[in-house]
Amino acid sequence: MLLIGLGLAAVALWVMVRLGKQTEKARRGHWRISATILGGACFAGAVLCVAKGSYIWAAALFGAGLYLVLQSRIRSAPPPKPASAPGSRMSVAEARAILGVGPQATRDDIQSAWKRLMARTHPDQGGSEGLAARVNAARDRLLSD
């Protein structure tokens, strides 16, 4: 029975370590909480083993608990944001392609295309900040010329 319990504990530990090695995501907090609780249980088991005179098991449980607690405190760094080259501007052709306007587009055509796209790409409407920023940059590039 002891071997079955140890086998299940080893599998649970392996799963938690695998989950903890993943990048920082929404469920990363569950790993930290679970690992901290399991580490505390390992410390308690180590104290119990010392009280019963089983020093080898106590050392193993203490080491596992220490590993879990320390690993649960390590935060992975967020992925680096791509650095845009200073002074780089969007080309006119790229801006026209983003807004979907032709070379003979007037200011009103550019504004109406921008409004149409912003209605879909704005973060409040389910779009992303990056896409909305590109649409704004395209409009600014075409209107500045």
BELJOTA-V491281 format. One record per helix or strand. SS is the DSSP state (helix for helix, strand for strand). FROM is the first residue (numbers start at 1). LEN is the number of residues. Records with the same first field share a line. If there is no record, write none. Layout:
SS->FROM-LEN  FROM-LEN
This chain:
helix->2-19  28-25  55-19  92-8  107-15  123-3  129-16
